[in-house]
Amino acid sequence: MNFKPRPNSIFATLARKPWWISALIAVGIAAFALLALPPVIAPAGVCAAVPFVVIAGISAWKRRKLPSEAAIESTVAAVTRMSWVTFADVLTAAFVRDGSAVEPIADKRADLVLTRSGRVAVVSARRWKVARTGVEPLKELLAVRQARDAHESIYVTVGEISDPARAFARQHDIQFMAGSELARLMPELRRTPVSPT
């Protein structure tokens, strides 16, 4: 028996939202039941709020390690001020700390090769400050992944990602590492100012 909700159901949608949205819905249902229903059936109405309490708990549990919006903004501001050399060093150190072996590569289409638990990923990070990412750099990254027979490819950016780029990434299994992922990977940048040198 499969208890997983359908991706577009209200429960699956709420599980992807902040926990307090489900909690507010639960409070609203319980308040309505207590105030508007006859006392005999009010407890049954309050029970209708229980699934939303459960979803609030699931959402809070899933988001417990995610960085806050302020942490993301601080990280994006810090990496935007960095030069490529500084950013490459900080990113490499973060990947190593996260458990990957990191090898720089001399290729204009990609910058790093990560190895972890027998899996290999190629990373393109040199264009991290570009205001809008299109399809072309993703095609280049895909070509490097295929040439190196790597399992994964990661494109690092703090700019906007175009809709065609998102579609191409989905089609070819390219992961984006943007503000929230960088904030998780580099917690030291959440509050620490970093010089551009």
Secondary structure, DSSP 4 states (H G I P E B T S, - for coil): ---PPPTTSHHHHHHTS-HHHHHHHHHHHHHHHHHHS-TTTHHHHHHTTHHHHHHHHHHHHHTTTSPPHHHHHHHHHHHHHS-HHHHHHHHHHHHHHTT-EEEEEEETTEEEEEEETTEEEEEE-TTTT-SEE-SHHHHHHHHHHHHTT-SEEEEE-SSEE-HHHHHHHHHHTEEEE-HHHHHHH-GGGTT------
